[in-house]
Amino acid sequence: MALPERRAAVALGSNVGNRESHLTFAVSRLRLTLSDVVVSRFIETRPEHAVDQPLFFNAALVGGTRDTPSRLLARLLAIEEQRGRVRSYPGAPRTLDLDLVLVGDLTVDSPSLTLPHPRFRSRAFVLEPLAEIAPELVDPVTGKTVSQLLGMLRADGA
């Protein structure tokens, strides 16, 4: 039995090497996996907690999938690996970072995957590009749209 198609949201980031090329590569690979892909513009942002790292390019992408969240995550990790992603320590600079943010109304809490992404509600570099392309997506935990979450984050001064 086929799984129903769900809209998946992916956050993209890069702060090592040719950042634009890394994000463009990820988008091209995700177009092979997801249907009806919509991509935000690329924005330049400061690293969240590290002051001694290069600036990031960030973006968001939304597309349809019939994959399980675990299978989709495996695809994201494989794309990162194809671009030379090294996880030397948490928060290390990276050629490519692909975070699975949402998959429809699914919630997952396992050792290898948490959905929705546990920190996306507090990250302007995720919410701003996501609101550009899919402001109506709903966080299944809070019941709020991406647009509402971004408004709340801005009201809090982020």
Summary of the structure (lengths in Angstrom):
residues: 158
radius of gyration: 14.8
end to end distance: 43.9
largest distance: 49.6
contacts: 486
relative contact order: 0.21
helix: 33%
strand: 25%
